[in-house]
């Protein structure tokens, strides 16, 4: 189990202004506490006040095992604006996924509705006709043997959307603990899904804020094999 210093997010700060912060979320740490509690990213937000009376708050979510760009609102008014931008689809999000399997079509749009289904004591997300609309565009950036680096852009914000959609086109994400028929070696690796870039039109009078997060070390070996 990884132990984090109280101010570790200071070293993972990618962008800061009066309205928002963008941090590089580490994989393996949930953004907020689940039903069973446990350590989570929100426990460390106090170090990111930078003089304001309250810590920042999440403007959106990333899965526990996903790394990369995560936007925080610095105060309630900013948070309301960010929530509106996300809900209106005005924030451009780019993810990198390393998959075991190459899609038959090297680019395209996946338009498949998703629904959370309860299974025993847990749950998973499945493609279902009565689910919520979910749209992801994608393109293969690099490939080698049966592995691919895919750039995915979710146009909707459904839970596990990229993971389920890429699995549906024959390209499950390496290390995904829930989706895809993977070998034990692939399953044992960290999940290779990274929020690579985000573009936020936070100000009417300035250009949108564009921030990129370097892929984590766990992805480095796979990226080298793919020539990246």
ZADO-1210 file (C-alpha; in nm, 4 decimals, padded with zeros to 6 digits):
<atoms>
<atom x="00.0000" y="00.0000" z="00.0000" code="UNK" pos="1"/>
<atom x="00.1398" y="00.3398" z="-00.1014" code="UNK" pos="2"/>
<atom x="00.1748" y="00.6026" z="00.1722" code="UNK" pos="3"/>
<atom x="00.1499" y="00.9668" z="00.0644" code="UNK" pos="4"/>
<atom x="00.2899" y="01.2758" z="00.2351" code="UNK" pos="5"/>
<atom x="00.0299" y="01.5359" z="00.3336" code="UNK" pos="6"/>
<atom x="00.1586" y="01.7792" z="00.0684" code="UNK" pos="7"/>
<atom x="00.2466" y="01.5322" z="-00.2086" code="UNK" pos="8"/>
<atom x="00.0028" y="01.6970" z="-00.4503" code="UNK" pos="9"/>
<atom x="00.2184" y="02.0108" z="-00.4605" code="UNK" pos="10"/>
<atom x="00.4653" y="01.8154" z="-00.6740" code="UNK" pos="11"/>
<atom x="00.1819" y="01.6996" z="-00.9001" code="UNK" pos="12"/>
<atom x="00.0346" y="02.0443" z="-00.9657" code="UNK" pos="13"/>
<atom x="00.0176" y="02.1084" z="-01.3414" code="UNK" pos="14"/>
<atom x="-00.1748" y="02.4374" z="-01.3509" code="UNK" pos="15"/>
<atom x="-00.3014" y="02.7037" z="-01.1119" code="UNK" pos="16"/>
<atom x="-00.5037" y="03.0224" z="-01.1477" code="UNK" pos="17"/>
<atom x="-00.7633" y="03.2022" z="-00.9385" code="UNK" pos="18"/>
<atom x="-01.0454" y="02.9688" z="-01.0425" code="UNK" pos="19"/>
<atom x="-00.9032" y="02.6226" z="-01.0826" code="UNK" pos="20"/>
<atom x="-00.6165" y="02.3824" z="-01.0300" code="UNK" pos="21"/>
<atom x="-00.5204" y="02.0919" z="-01.2544" code="UNK" pos="22"/>
<atom x="-00.3260" y="01.8102" z="-01.0925" code="UNK" pos="23"/>
<atom x="-00.1684" y="01.4885" z="-01.2173" code="UNK" pos="24"/>
<atom x="-00.3653" y="01.2234" z="-01.0311" code="UNK" pos="25"/>
<atom x="-00.1692" y="00.9110" z="-00.9399" code="UNK" pos="26"/>
<atom x="-00.3111" y="00.5742" z="-01.0385" code="UNK" pos="27"/>
<atom x="-00.4355" y="00.3565" z="-00.7557" code="UNK" pos="28"/>
<atom x="-00.5797" y="00.6321" z="-00.5346" code="UNK" pos="29"/>
<atom x="-00.9569" y="00.6928" z="-00.5510" code="UNK" pos="30"/>
<atom x="-01.0652" y="01.0559" z="-00.5812" code="UNK" pos="31"/>
<atom x="-01.3062" y="01.0273" z="-00.2878" code="UNK" pos="32"/>
<atom x="-01.3920" y="00.7811" z="-00.0135" code="UNK" pos="33"/>
<atom x="-01.6045" y="00.4825" z="-00.1064" code="UNK" pos="34"/>
<atom x="-01.8615" y="00.3029" z="00.1127" code="UNK" pos="35"/>
<atom x="-01.5820" y="00.1264" z="00.3037" code="UNK" pos="36"/>
<atom x="-01.3770" y="00.4431" z="00.3554" code="UNK" pos="37"/>
<atom x="-01.0025" y="00.4305" z="00.3056" code="UNK" pos="38"/>
<atom x="-00.7446" y="00.6753" z="00.1778" code="UNK" pos="39"/>
<atom x="-00.8487" y="00.9014" z="-00.1081" code="UNK" pos="40"/>
<atom x="-00.7336" y="01.2076" z="-00.2997" code="UNK" pos="41"/>
<atom x="-00.9653" y="01.4501" z="-00.1190" code="UNK" pos="42"/>
<atom x="-00.7725" y="01.3839" z="00.2030" code="UNK" pos="43"/>
<atom x="-00.4816" y="01.5828" z="00.0553" code="UNK" pos="44"/>
<atom x="-00.6628" y="01.8873" z="-00.0838" code="UNK" pos="45"/>
<atom x="-00.5904" y="02.1025" z="00.2232" code="UNK" pos="46"/>
<atom x="-00.2326" y="02.1499" z="00.0978" code="UNK" pos="47"/>
<atom x="-00.3755" y="02.3122" z="-00.2179" code="UNK" pos="48"/>
<atom x="-00.5534" y="02.6096" z="-00.0592" code="UNK" pos="49"/>
<atom x="-00.2808" y="02.8603" z="-00.1561" code="UNK" pos="50"/>
<atom x="-00.4216" y="03.1191" z="00.0834" code="UNK" pos="51"/>
<atom x="-00.7929" y="03.0580" z="00.0265" code="UNK" pos="52"/>
<atom x="-01.0177" y="02.9821" z="00.3247" code="UNK" pos="53"/>
<atom x="-01.1194" y="02.6379" z="00.2025" code="UNK" pos="54"/>
<atom x="-00.9553" y="02.3584" z="00.0042" code="UNK" pos="55"/>
<atom x="-01.0421" y="02.3023" z="-00.3644" code="UNK" pos="56"/>
<atom x="-01.3054" y="02.0499" z="-00.4700" code="UNK" pos="57"/>
<atom x="-01.3431" y="01.7997" z="-00.7506" code="UNK" pos="58"/>
<atom x="-01.4856" y="01.9388" z="-01.0747" code="UNK" pos="59"/>
<atom x="-01.5110" y="01.5882" z="-01.2253" code="UNK" pos="60"/>
<atom x="-01.3931" y="01.2331" z="-01.1547" code="UNK" pos="61"/>
<atom x="-01.1313" y="00.9842" z="-01.2661" code="UNK" pos="62"/>
<atom x="-01.1424" y="00.6129" z="-01.1855" code="UNK" pos="63"/>
<atom x="-00.9174" y="00.4949" z="-00.9043" code="UNK" pos="64"/>
<atom x="-00.6772" y="00.3201" z="-01.1420" code="UNK" pos="65"/>
<atom x="-00.6678" y="00.6036" z="-01.3987" code="UNK" pos="66"/>
<atom x="-00.3849" y="00.8583" z="-01.3848" code="UNK" pos="67"/>
<atom x="-00.3498" y="01.2062" z="-01.5294" code="UNK" pos="68"/>
<atom x="-00.5242" y="01.5419" z="-01.5619" code="UNK" pos="69"/>
<atom x="-00.7825" y="01.6140" z="-01.2930" code="UNK" pos="70"/>
<atom x="-00.9526" y="01.9537" z="-01.2571" code="UNK" pos="71"/>
<atom x="-01.0345" y="02.1097" z="-00.9188" code="UNK" pos="72"/>
<atom x="-01.2437" y="02.4196" z="-00.8531" code="UNK" pos="73"/>
<atom x="-01.0885" y="02.6610" z="-00.6036" code="UNK" pos="74"/>
<atom x="-01.4130" y="02.8082" z="-00.4665" code="UNK" pos="75"/>
<atom x="-01.7904" y="02.7484" z="-00.5049" code="UNK" pos="76"/>
<atom x="-01.8457" y="02.9977" z="-00.7888" code="UNK" pos="77"/>
<atom x="-01.5582" y="02.8509" z="-00.9910" code="UNK" pos="78"/>
<atom x="-01.6819" y="02.5001" z="-00.9197" code="UNK" pos="79"/>
<atom x="-02.0300" y="02.5827" z="-01.0506" code="UNK" pos="80"/>
<atom x="-01.8780" y="02.7209" z="-01.3697" code="UNK" pos="81"/>
<atom x="-01.6607" y="02.4127" z="-01.4188" code="UNK" pos="82"/>
<atom x="-01.9526" y="02.1777" z="-01.3560" code="UNK" pos="83"/>
<atom x="-02.1499" y="02.3657" z="-01.6217" code="UNK" pos="84"/>
<atom x="-01.8637" y="02.3413" z="-01.8725" code="UNK" pos="85"/>
<atom x="-01.8316" y="01.9671" z="-01.8128" code="UNK" pos="86"/>
<atom x="-02.2080" y="01.9070" z="-01.8321" code="UNK" pos="87"/>
<atom x="-02.2316" y="02.1030" z="-02.1580" code="UNK" pos="88"/>
<atom x="-01.9463" y="01.9037" z="-02.3121" code="UNK" pos="89"/>
<atom x="-01.7311" y="02.2125" z="-02.3605" code="UNK" pos="90"/>
<atom x="-01.4211" y="02.0663" z="-02.1959" code="UNK" pos="91"/>
<atom x="-01.2039" y="01.8629" z="-02.4323" code="UNK" pos="92"/>
<atom x="-01.0570" y="01.5492" z="-02.2706" code="UNK" pos="93"/>
<atom x="-00.7954" y="01.3253" z="-02.4298" code="UNK" pos="94"/>
<atom x="-00.6959" y="00.9885" z="-02.2867" code="UNK" pos="95"/>
<atom x="-00.4192" y="00.7482" z="-02.3809" code="UNK" pos="96"/>
<atom x="-00.4918" y="00.3772" z="-02.3459" code="UNK" pos="97"/>
<atom x="-00.2541" y="00.0893" z="-02.4116" code="UNK" pos="98"/>
<atom x="-00.4564" y="-00.2102" z="-02.5217" code="UNK" pos="99"/>
<atom x="-00.4086" y="-00.5784" z="-02.5843" code="UNK" pos="100"/>
<atom x="-00.5638" y="-00.6024" z="-02.9248" code="UNK" pos="101"/>
<atom x="-00.5939" y="-00.3680" z="-03.2201" code="UNK" pos="102"/>
<atom x="-00.9368" y="-00.2478" z="-03.3362" code="UNK" pos="103"/>
<atom x="-01.0390" y="-00.3583" z="-03.6854" code="UNK" pos="104"/>
<atom x="-01.1055" y="00.0066" z="-03.7677" code="UNK" pos="105"/>
<atom x="-00.8071" y="00.2207" z="-03.6710" code="UNK" pos="106"/>
<atom x="-01.0261" y="00.5221" z="-03.5975" code="UNK" pos="107"/>
<atom x="-01.3919" y="00.5851" z="-03.5477" code="UNK" pos="108"/>
<atom x="-01.6762" y="00.6642" z="-03.3107" code="UNK" pos="109"/>
<atom x="-01.8226" y="00.4236" z="-03.0565" code="UNK" pos="110"/>
<atom x="-02.1856" y="00.5108" z="-02.9834" code="UNK" pos="111"/>
<atom x="-02.3055" y="00.2453" z="-02.7391" code="UNK" pos="112"/>
<atom x="-02.5351" y="00.3072" z="-02.4390" code="UNK" pos="113"/>
<atom x="-02.4015" y="00.2034" z="-02.0988" code="UNK" pos="114"/>
<atom x="-02.5737" y="00.0806" z="-01.7830" code="UNK" pos="115"/>
<atom x="-02.4408" y="-00.0045" z="-01.4369" code="UNK" pos="116"/>
<atom x="-02.5350" y="-00.3624" z="-01.3478" code="UNK" pos="117"/>
<atom x="-02.5159" y="-00.5211" z="-01.0028" code="UNK" pos="118"/>
<atom x="-02.3344" y="-00.8539" z="-00.9901" code="UNK" pos="119"/>
<atom x="-02.3321" y="-01.0284" z="-00.6506" code="UNK" pos="120"/>
<atom x="-02.1612" y="-00.7961" z="-00.4055" code="UNK" pos="121"/>
<atom x="-02.0207" y="-00.5731" z="-00.6795" code="UNK" pos="122"/>
<atom x="-02.1120" y="-00.4024" z="-01.0023" code="UNK" pos="123"/>
<atom x="-01.9868" y="-00.3443" z="-01.3538" code="UNK" pos="124"/>
<atom x="-02.0864" y="-00.1327" z="-01.6504" code="UNK" pos="125"/>
<atom x="-02.2307" y="-00.3042" z="-01.9557" code="UNK" pos="126"/>
<atom x="-02.3553" y="-00.2060" z="-02.2982" code="UNK" pos="127"/>
<atom x="-02.7349" y="-00.2103" z="-02.2807" code="UNK" pos="128"/>
<atom x="-03.0121" y="-00.0818" z="-02.5050" code="UNK" pos="129"/>
<atom x="-03.1821" y="00.0789" z="-02.2048" code="UNK" pos="130"/>
<atom x="-02.8622" y="00.2427" z="-02.0788" code="UNK" pos="131"/>
<atom x="-02.7488" y="00.6047" z="-02.0958" code="UNK" pos="132"/>
<atom x="-02.6107" y="00.7302" z="-02.4252" code="UNK" pos="133"/>
<atom x="-02.2317" y="00.7122" z="-02.4340" code="UNK" pos="134"/>
<atom x="-02.0075" y="00.8290" z="-02.7193" code="UNK" pos="135"/>
<atom x="-01.6314" y="00.7914" z="-02.7556" code="UNK" pos="136"/>
<atom x="-01.4148" y="00.8831" z="-03.0542" code="UNK" pos="137"/>
<atom x="-01.0812" y="00.7080" z="-03.0920" code="UNK" pos="138"/>
<atom x="-00.7785" y="00.6625" z="-03.3131" code="UNK" pos="139"/>
<atom x="-00.4850" y="00.4231" z="-03.3022" code="UNK" pos="140"/>
<atom x="-00.1644" y="00.6238" z="-03.2597" code="UNK" pos="141"/>
<atom x="00.0816" y="00.3324" z="-03.2631" code="UNK" pos="142"/>
<atom x="00.0738" y="-00.0457" z="-03.2779" code="UNK" pos="143"/>
<atom x="00.3126" y="-00.3372" z="-03.2459" code="UNK" pos="144"/>
<atom x="00.2253" y="-00.7066" z="-03.2607" code="UNK" pos="145"/>
<atom x="-00.1083" y="-00.7312" z="-03.0744" code="UNK" pos="146"/>
<atom x="-00.0682" y="-00.4138" z="-02.8691" code="UNK" pos="147"/>
<atom x="-00.1915" y="-00.0619" z="-02.9495" code="UNK" pos="148"/>
<atom x="-00.1703" y="00.2916" z="-02.8167" code="UNK" pos="149"/>
<atom x="-00.5139" y="00.4460" z="-02.8592" code="UNK" pos="150"/>
<atom x="-00.6132" y="00.8094" z="-02.8195" code="UNK" pos="151"/>
<atom x="-00.9695" y="00.8202" z="-02.6875" code="UNK" pos="152"/>
<atom x="-01.1942" y="01.1222" z="-02.6478" code="UNK" pos="153"/>
<atom x="-01.5133" y="01.0717" z="-02.4456" code="UNK" pos="154"/>
<atom x="-01.7950" y="01.2949" z="-02.5663" code="UNK" pos="155"/>
<atom x="-02.0109" y="01.1921" z="-02.2708" code="UNK" pos="156"/>
<atom x="-01.9034" y="01.1293" z="-01.9129" code="UNK" pos="157"/>
<atom x="-02.0310" y="00.7830" z="-01.8204" code="UNK" pos="158"/>
<atom x="-01.8679" y="00.5655" z="-01.5554" code="UNK" pos="159"/>
<atom x="-01.6002" y="00.3336" z="-01.7038" code="UNK" pos="160"/>
<atom x="-01.6954" y="00.4604" z="-02.0503" code="UNK" pos="161"/>
<atom x="-01.3583" y="00.4318" z="-02.2260" code="UNK" pos="162"/>
<atom x="-01.2823" y="00.0987" z="-02.0634" code="UNK" pos="163"/>
<atom x="-01.6081" y="-00.0621" z="-02.1739" code="UNK" pos="164"/>
<atom x="-01.6105" y="00.0960" z="-02.5193" code="UNK" pos="165"/>
<atom x="-01.2557" y="-00.0082" z="-02.6097" code="UNK" pos="166"/>
<atom x="-01.3210" y="-00.3603" z="-02.4863" code="UNK" pos="167"/>
<atom x="-01.6307" y="-00.3691" z="-02.7105" code="UNK" pos="168"/>
<atom x="-01.4173" y="-00.3091" z="-03.0220" code="UNK" pos="169"/>
<atom x="-01.1660" y="-00.5801" z="-02.9323" code="UNK" pos="170"/>
<atom x="-00.9097" y="-00.3622" z="-02.7548" code="UNK" pos="171"/>
<atom x="-00.9303" y="-00.4153" z="-02.3767" code="UNK" pos="172"/>
<atom x="-00.7007" y="-00.1925" z="-02.1735" code="UNK" pos="173"/>
<atom x="-00.3998" y="-00.3755" z="-02.0313" code="UNK" pos="174"/>
<atom x="-00.4277" y="-00.4097" z="-01.6546" code="UNK" pos="175"/>
<atom x="-00.8013" y="-00.3366" z="-01.6414" code="UNK" pos="176"/>
<atom x="-00.9240" y="-00.5307" z="-01.3359" code="UNK" pos="177"/>
<atom x="-01.2802" y="-00.5696" z="-01.4671" code="UNK" pos="178"/>
<atom x="-01.3127" y="-00.5626" z="-01.8451" code="UNK" pos="179"/>
<atom x="-01.1622" y="-00.7792" z="-02.1174" code="UNK" pos="180"/>
<atom x="-01.0367" y="-01.1342" z="-02.1546" code="UNK" pos="181"/>
<atom x="-00.6737" y="-01.0843" z="-02.0501" code="UNK" pos="182"/>
<atom x="-00.3828" y="-01.3056" z="-01.9507" code="UNK" pos="183"/>
<atom x="-00.2744" y="-01.3176" z="-01.5877" code="UNK" pos="184"/>
<atom x="00.0394" y="-01.1189" z="-01.6828" code="UNK" pos="185"/>
<atom x="-00.1661" y="-00.8387" z="-01.8371" code="UNK" pos="186"/>
<atom x="-00.4112" y="-00.8410" z="-01.5493" code="UNK" pos="187"/>
<atom x="-00.1241" y="-00.8064" z="-01.2995" code="UNK" pos="188"/>
<atom x="-00.0026" y="-00.4792" z="-01.4525" code="UNK" pos="189"/>
<atom x="-00.1290" y="-00.1340" z="-01.3510" code="UNK" pos="190"/>
<atom x="-00.4196" y="-00.0237" z="-01.5682" code="UNK" pos="191"/>
<atom x="-00.2818" y="00.1512" z="-01.8760" code="UNK" pos="192"/>
<atom x="-00.5330" y="00.4369" z="-01.8969" code="UNK" pos="193"/>
<atom x="-00.4058" y="00.7927" z="-01.8619" code="UNK" pos="194"/>
<atom x="-00.5860" y="01.1280" z="-01.8829" code="UNK" pos="195"/>
<atom x="-00.3244" y="01.2747" z="-02.1160" code="UNK" pos="196"/>
<atom x="-00.4632" y="01.6209" z="-02.1976" code="UNK" pos="197"/>
<atom x="-00.7438" y="01.8546" z="-02.1039" code="UNK" pos="198"/>
<atom x="-00.8563" y="02.1849" z="-02.2570" code="UNK" pos="199"/>
<atom x="-01.0709" y="02.4110" z="-02.0388" code="UNK" pos="200"/>
<atom x="-01.2343" y="02.7328" z="-02.1727" code="UNK" pos="201"/>
<atom x="-01.2448" y="02.8830" z="-01.8254" code="UNK" pos="202"/>
<atom x="-01.2296" y="03.2498" z="-01.9319" code="UNK" pos="203"/>
<atom x="-01.4325" y="03.4389" z="-02.1919" code="UNK" pos="204"/>
<atom x="-01.1477" y="03.6820" z="-02.2553" code="UNK" pos="205"/>
<atom x="-00.8531" y="03.4422" z="-02.2732" code="UNK" pos="206"/>
<atom x="-00.7557" y="03.1382" z="-02.4745" code="UNK" pos="207"/>
<atom x="-00.8648" y="02.8030" z="-02.3289" code="UNK" pos="208"/>
<atom x="-00.6264" y="02.6476" z="-02.0765" code="UNK" pos="209"/>
<atom x="-00.4517" y="02.3431" z="-02.2235" code="UNK" pos="210"/>
<atom x="-00.2623" y="02.1078" z="-01.9921" code="UNK" pos="211"/>
<atom x="-00.0868" y="01.7768" z="-02.0545" code="UNK" pos="212"/>
<atom x="00.0217" y="01.5128" z="-01.8024" code="UNK" pos="213"/>
<atom x="00.3245" y="01.2910" z="-01.8665" code="UNK" pos="214"/>
<atom x="00.2328" y="00.9207" z="-01.8715" code="UNK" pos="215"/>
<atom x="00.3316" y="00.7433" z="-01.5489" code="UNK" pos="216"/>
<atom x="00.6367" y="00.5211" z="-01.5197" code="UNK" pos="217"/>
<atom x="00.4190" y="00.2111" z="-01.5276" code="UNK" pos="218"/>
<atom x="00.3314" y="00.2895" z="-01.8912" code="UNK" pos="219"/>
<atom x="00.6879" y="00.3657" z="-01.9996" code="UNK" pos="220"/>
<atom x="00.7926" y="00.0138" z="-02.0979" code="UNK" pos="221"/>
<atom x="00.4801" y="-00.0425" z="-02.3038" code="UNK" pos="222"/>
<atom x="00.5197" y="00.2958" z="-02.4730" code="UNK" pos="223"/>
<atom x="00.8793" y="00.2101" z="-02.5650" code="UNK" pos="224"/>
<atom x="00.7613" y="-00.1107" z="-02.7288" code="UNK" pos="225"/>
<atom x="00.5194" y="00.1004" z="-02.9301" code="UNK" pos="226"/>
<atom x="00.7935" y="00.3437" z="-03.0356" code="UNK" pos="227"/>
<atom x="00.6693" y="00.6365" z="-02.8253" code="UNK" pos="228"/>
</atoms>
